[in-house]
Amino acid sequence: MTLPTPADADPRRPRLWLVRHGETEWAKNGRHTGRTDIPLTDLGRAQAVAVGRKIGKQAFAEVLSSPMSRALDTCRIAGYGGRVELLDDLREWDYGAEEGRTTEEIRRERPGWSIWAEGPSGGETIEDVGARADRVIERVLAASGDVLCFAHGHVLRILAARWLDLAPVEGRRFALSTATLSVLGWEREIADIQRWNEACVGV
């Protein structure tokens, strides 16, 4: 199956296909998972198979992945391991002292805390992550066709915000579940979201 392209999409401009990795134990429990290399669960591996079925025979000029195993294994299981290129800019937000903690745990110490408003203690700033997202977009715009990226929840949400020329903080508005497919594209010359947070399990 090849997913259809909207009739008013600009065929000269590459689209950016995004896959958030499959389930991990920390993702399931809502723990901030940045630089800790947590593996996929059995469900996460099954989800990766479903990702491959969802994408089907769509052609890509490039396939990129975060080097973290949860993203790279999702990529490989989905069927793209033979041509993937690792890209450090697709790593998840470095959560610093918040690594492995849930928002609820952090809010017991800092009521009302939000990663989007305050950022992590001792980690990357949201501007840092936004700069990485901008570099990914520059690469996509130089590609000869659509690009497929396997990465993580927060960095992909910020990437979507930057695609739309929004501030990185506006990634807070784009909820993204594990093992989902999203497509960033164009309505003529205007960058848009063509699909977002589409579940792949059961496809």
Buried (B, 14 or more C-beta within 10 A) or exposed (E): EEBEBEEEBBEEBBBBBBBBBBBBEBBEEEBBBBBBEBEBBEBBBBBBBBBBBBBEEBEBEBBBBBEBBBBBBBBBBBBBEEEBEBBEBBBBBBBBEBBBBBEEBBEEEEEEBEBBEEBBEEBBEBEBBBBBBBBBBEBBEEBEEBBBBBBBBBBBBBBBBBBBEBEBBBBBEBEBBBBBBBBBBBEEEEBBBBBBBBBBBEB
